[in-house]
Amino acid sequence: MNDPESLFFPETAARRPLLIAGPCSAETEEQLLTTARALAAAGVGIFRAGVWKPRTKPGGFEGVGARGLAWLARVKAQTGMRTATEVATASHVRAALRAGIDLLWIGARTSANPFAVQEIADALAGTDTPVLVKNPLSPDLELWIGAIERLRNAGLRRIAAVHRGFTTCEATLYRNAPQWSVPIELHRRMPELPLLCDPSHIGGQRELVAPLCQQAMDLGFDGLMIEAHCRPAEAWSDSAQQLTPEALDGVLRGLTIRDRNPENEHLAQLRAEIDRADDELLALLARRMEIARRIGRFKRLHAMPVLQPARYDELLARRASEAVRLRMDPAFIRTLLRAVHGESVRQQLEEDRP
């Protein structure tokens, strides 16, 4: 992969991974400057903050707007850090460029809209502005690539992708399911494109940021885009996923940066596929248990016993015979199904309690 530090800002190329950090939202000038000073002291070179906040539903905090750009200018003047903010319209682009913002990113909701991306690309045509493109909300690789290609067609060359996870209806550990196979395939299709990870939005909880950062580094990502706030508990948006600058420094110091040889990278990709399969397996088990609880309610309503041995024996025999065709040990499948059945019975009994 390319090193996006040298691609974007050659004078910061000494540090790997590229680190972009700052609060989810610009709230006040004091909040921005306090956070920025602490991050600069920790060696962060690019400061991020959203001034326009596209929200899923109306009524939430939607950002301070263009006045926050002046605060970012003061951050740059006082700390020497580069500055970055999200844009969703051509007017956002023009305002950010007038304010001297160094780097722009296109968020997940915007990257899913080809009309919006094209409007941004047209507004950036003729500039050399670095742009980050976050993945769309859905795991649609073609849509993600299409957004990148629209920017390239407008003449932009300093482009990187940001993996921030995908919305899913299944219950998972994460706010947004990583589905690492999608950015891995993006890298295979566009190997020259720098790839960053946004562990804050994938995890949704600050406790998950560190392990997700390490996973990204193990997979050979070029950098990280992490949310950090001087007082996370008081943040006006996404407070649960933001770190203090001090905590972020600890996460970075704890990272293991591995050699980037093709064999290691391939192994990391295979492990990521295992992680994805495990996530899917847990989601399927959760779905199965929900069905078991519904069966429990049905049995209780019709005065039926929870345990039905004939059905259980038939299930074990059928699945064990299928295991051979699927190149698995029937004994393993029987052991697995016994455990799953035991948990299903427990769930049904829980439903039977008043």
C-alpha positions in Angstrom: 0.0 0.0 0.0 1.0 3.6 -0.4 1.9 5.6 2.6 -0.7 8.3 2.8 1.5 10.5 4.9 3.9 11.0 2.1 1.0 11.1 -0.4 -0.8 13.8 1.5 1.8 15.7 3.6 5.4 14.7 2.9 6.8 16.5 5.9 5.0 14.1 8.3 6.1 10.9 6.6 8.3 9.9 9.5 5.4 8.5 11.4 3.5 5.3 10.7 0.7 4.8 10.9 -0.8 8.0 9.7 -2.9 9.3 12.5 -5.9 11.6 12.2 -7.5 12.4 15.6 -9.9 14.8 17.2 -13.5 15.1 18.5 -16.5 13.9 16.7 -17.9 17.4 16.6 -16.6 20.9 17.0 -18.6 22.1 20.0 -16.9 25.2 21.3 -13.6 27.0 20.6 -12.3 26.1 24.0 -13.1 22.4 23.6 -11.3 22.3 20.2 -8.2 24.1 21.4 -7.9 22.1 24.6 -8.2 18.8 22.7 -5.9 20.0 20.0 -3.1 21.0 22.3 -3.2 17.7 24.1 -3.2 15.8 20.8 -0.3 17.8 19.4 1.7 17.0 22.5 1.0 13.3 21.8 2.5 13.7 18.3 -0.8 13.8 16.3 -0.2 15.7 13.0 -3.7 16.0 11.6 -6.6 17.3 13.7 -10.2 16.3 12.8 -13.5 17.8 13.9 -17.0 17.8 12.3 -18.6 21.2 11.9 -21.6 19.9 9.8 -23.0 16.7 11.3 -25.4 14.7 9.2 -27.7 13.0 11.6 -29.9 10.0 11.1 -33.0 11.7 12.5 -33.8 15.4 13.0 -33.5 17.0 16.4 -30.0 15.9 17.3 -26.9 18.1 17.4 -26.2 18.9 13.7 -23.0 20.8 14.2 -22.0 24.4 14.8 -21.7 25.1 11.1 -19.3 27.3 9.3 -18.3 29.3 12.4 -16.4 26.2 13.5 -14.1 26.6 10.6 -12.6 29.7 12.2 -11.9 27.6 15.3 -10.1 25.0 13.2 -8.0 27.8 11.7 -7.0 28.8 15.3 -6.1 25.2 16.0 -3.8 25.2 13.0 -2.2 28.5 13.9 -1.6 27.6 17.6 -0.5 24.0 17.2 0.8 23.6 13.7 -1.4 20.6 13.1 -3.1 20.1 9.7 -6.9 20.3 9.9 -9.7 18.1 8.5 -13.5 18.2 8.4 -16.4 16.4 6.8 -18.2 17.9 3.8 -21.5 16.8 2.3 -22.4 19.5 -0.2 -20.6 21.9 -2.6 -21.2 24.8 -0.3 -19.4 22.9 2.5 -16.5 22.4 0.2 -16.3 26.0 -0.8 -16.5 27.2 2.8 -13.9 24.7 4.0 -11.4 25.6 1.3 -11.9 29.4 2.0 -11.1 28.7 5.6 -7.8 26.9 4.7 -8.9 23.4 5.8 -6.2 21.0 4.7 -8.1 17.7 4.3 -11.7 16.9 3.7 -13.6 13.6 4.2 -16.8 12.3 2.8 -19.0 10.5 5.3 -20.8 7.2 5.0 -24.2 8.7 4.4 -22.9 11.0 1.7 -20.7 8.4 -0.1 -23.8 6.3 -0.5 -25.3 9.0 -2.7 -23.7 9.3 -6.2 -25.4 12.7 -6.8 -23.9 14.2 -3.6 -20.5 12.7 -4.3 -20.6 14.1 -7.9 -21.5 17.6 -6.5 -18.5 17.5 -4.1 -16.2 16.2 -6.9 -17.3 19.1 -9.2 -16.7 21.6 -6.4 -13.2 20.2 -5.9 -12.2 20.0 -9.5 -9.1 22.0 -10.2 -7.8 21.8 -6.7 -5.2 19.4 -5.2 -7.2 18.9 -2.0 -6.6 15.5 -0.2 -10.0 13.7 0.3 -10.9 10.7 2.4 -13.9 8.6 1.3 -15.6 6.6 4.1 -17.4 3.4 3.1 -21.1 3.6 2.5 -23.4 2.5 5.3 -24.1 -0.8 3.4 -21.3 -3.2 2.4 -21.6 -2.2 -1.2 -18.1 -2.3 -2.6 -19.1 -1.0 -6.0 -20.7 2.1 -4.5 -17.6 2.8 -2.5 -15.4 2.4 -5.6 -17.8 4.5 -7.6 -17.4 7.4 -5.1 -13.6 7.2 -5.4 -13.8 7.1 -9.2 -16.0 10.2 -9.3 -13.3 12.1 -7.4 -10.6 10.8 -9.7 -12.6 11.7 -12.8 -12.6 15.3 -11.4 -8.8 15.3 -11.5 -8.2 14.6 -7.8 -5.3 12.4 -7.0 -4.7 12.6 -3.3 -7.5 10.2 -2.2 -7.7 7.6 0.5 -10.4 5.3 1.7 -11.6 5.0 5.3 -13.2 1.8 6.6 -15.7 2.7 9.3 -17.8 -0.5 9.3 -21.3 -1.3 8.0 -24.8 -1.0 9.4 -26.4 -4.4 10.0 -29.7 -5.6 11.4 -28.0 -8.4 13.3 -26.9 -8.1 16.9 -23.1 -7.8 17.0 -20.4 -6.6 19.4 -19.8 -3.6 17.3 -21.7 -0.4 16.5 -20.9 -1.1 12.8 -19.9 -4.5 11.7 -16.3 -4.5 10.5 -16.8 -7.1 7.6 -13.0 -6.8 7.0 -13.4 -8.8 3.7 -14.9 -5.7 2.1 -11.9 -3.3 2.6 -9.6 -6.2 1.8 -11.3 -6.7 -1.5 -11.1 -2.9 -2.1 -7.3 -3.1 -1.6 -7.1 -6.0 -4.0 -9.0 -4.1 -6.6 -7.3 -0.7 -6.0 -3.9 -1.6 -4.5 -2.5 1.9 -5.0 -5.2 3.4 -2.8 -4.2 4.2 0.8 -6.5 2.6 3.3 -7.3 4.0 6.8 -9.4 2.5 9.6 -11.9 4.4 11.7 -12.1 2.1 14.9 -14.3 4.6 16.7 -17.3 4.2 14.4 -16.7 0.4 14.0 -16.6 -0.2 17.8 -19.0 2.4 19.1 -17.4 2.0 22.5 -14.0 3.3 23.6 -13.0 -0.1 25.1 -13.1 -1.5 21.5 -10.9 1.1 19.9 -7.5 -0.4 20.9 -8.2 -4.0 19.7 -9.7 -2.7 16.5 -6.6 -0.5 15.9 -4.4 -3.5 16.3 -6.5 -5.5 13.9 -6.2 -2.8 11.3 -2.5 -2.7 11.7 -2.3 -6.5 11.4 -4.2 -6.2 8.2 -1.7 -3.7 6.8 -3.9 -0.5 6.9 -2.0 2.7 6.3 -3.4 4.7 9.1 -6.1 5.4 11.7 -8.8 8.0 12.1 -9.8 8.1 15.8 -12.2 10.3 17.7 -10.7 12.0 20.8 -12.2 14.6 23.1 -10.8 16.5 26.1 -13.9 15.5 28.1 -15.6 12.5 26.3 -18.3 12.0 28.8 -19.6 15.6 28.1 -19.3 15.3 24.3 -22.4 16.5 22.4 -22.3 13.6 19.9 -20.9 10.0 20.1 -19.6 10.3 23.6 -19.3 6.6 24.2 -16.7 6.0 21.4 -14.4 9.0 22.1 -11.1 8.7 23.9 -9.2 11.3 25.9 -6.0 12.4 24.3 -4.1 10.6 27.1 -5.9 7.4 26.5 -5.3 7.7 22.7 -1.6 8.1 23.4 -1.7 4.9 25.4 -3.4 3.0 22.6 -0.8 4.2 20.1 2.1 3.3 22.3 0.6 -0.2 22.7 0.3 -0.9 19.0 2.5 -3.5 17.4 3.4 -2.5 13.8 4.3 -5.6 11.9 6.5 -6.1 8.8 4.6 -5.6 5.6 5.6 -8.6 3.6 3.1 -10.3 1.3 3.0 -13.6 3.4 2.1 -11.7 6.6 -0.5 -9.6 4.9 -2.1 -12.7 3.3 -2.2 -14.4 6.7 -3.8 -11.3 8.3 -6.4 -11.3 5.6 -7.3 -14.9 6.1 -7.6 -14.3 9.9 -9.9 -11.4 9.1 -12.1 -13.7 7.1 -12.1 -16.1 10.2 -13.2 -13.1 12.4 -15.9 -12.2 9.9 -17.2 -15.8 9.9 -17.2 -15.9 13.7 -19.2 -12.6 13.8 -21.7 -14.2 11.3 -21.8 -17.4 13.4 -22.6 -15.5 16.6 -25.3 -13.5 14.8 -26.9 -16.7 13.5 -26.8 -18.3 16.9 -28.5 -15.2 18.4 -31.2 -15.5 15.7 -31.6 -19.2 16.5 -32.1 -18.4 20.2 -34.7 -15.8 19.4 -36.6 -18.5 17.4 -36.2 -20.9 20.3 -37.7 -18.3 22.7 -40.7 -17.9 20.3 -41.1 -21.7 20.3 -41.0 -21.7 24.0 -43.8 -19.2 24.1 -45.9 -21.3 21.6 -45.4 -24.4 23.7 -46.4 -22.7 26.9 -49.5 -21.3 25.2 -50.5 -24.8 24.0 -49.4 -26.7 27.2 -46.7 -28.6 25.3 -43.5 -30.0 27.0 -40.3 -28.1 26.3 -38.2 -31.1 25.7 -39.2 -33.3 22.7 -36.7 -36.2 22.4 -37.9 -37.6 19.0 -37.4 -34.2 17.4 -33.9 -33.9 19.0 -32.8 -37.4 17.9 -33.9 -36.7 14.4 -32.0 -33.4 14.3 -28.8 -35.0 15.5 -28.9 -37.8 13.0 -29.7 -35.6 10.0 -27.0 -33.0 10.8 -24.4 -35.6 11.5 -24.9 -37.2 8.1 -24.7 -33.7 6.5 -21.4 -33.1 8.3 -19.6 -35.8 6.2 -20.7 -34.1 3.0 -19.4 -30.8 4.3 -16.0 -32.3 5.3 -16.6 -32.1 9.0 -16.3 -34.7 11.7 -19.8 -36.0 12.6 -18.8 -36.3 16.3 -17.8 -32.6 16.3 -21.2 -31.7 14.9 -23.1 -33.8 17.4 -21.1 -32.1 20.3 -21.8 -28.7 18.8 -25.5 -29.4 18.4 -25.9 -30.8 21.9 -24.5 -27.5 23.2 -26.7 -25.4 21.0 -29.8 -27.6 21.9 -29.0 -27.3 25.6 -28.9 -23.5 25.3 -32.1 -23.5 23.3 -33.9 -25.5 26.0 -32.6 -23.1 28.7 -33.9 -20.2 26.7 -37.3 -21.9 26.3 -37.4 -22.5 30.1 -36.6 -18.9 30.7 -39.6 -18.0 28.6 -41.7 -20.4 30.7 -41.0 -18.5 33.9 -43.5 -16.0 35.1 
